[in-house]
Amino acid sequence: MRSGQGAPWRVIYIARGEAQASQIESLLSEAGFLCDCKQPQGAYAEDIEIKALESEAEEARLYLMEQGL
């Protein structure tokens, strides 16, 4: 799920490839977290940042850890 610009985002995970990024984005969305995926400039081709809203970042990161990521 993606929201408008201007929201304060925090990187909570670096995915290794589009398949993993899509899986993580689905997990977070199903759990009710707003998230965004973006490949940072200058990064390896397979690195994709998973971002959550600043206000939900810690909880979203803990959720991913509980899911084994």
ZIDA-V14808 format. One record per helix or strand. SS is the DSSP state (~ for helix, > for strand). FROM is the first residue (numbers start at 1). TO is the last residue. If there is no record, write none. Layout:
SS&FROM&TO  SS&FROM&TO
//
This chain:
>&9&16  ~&18&30  >&35&38  >&47&53  ~&54&66
//
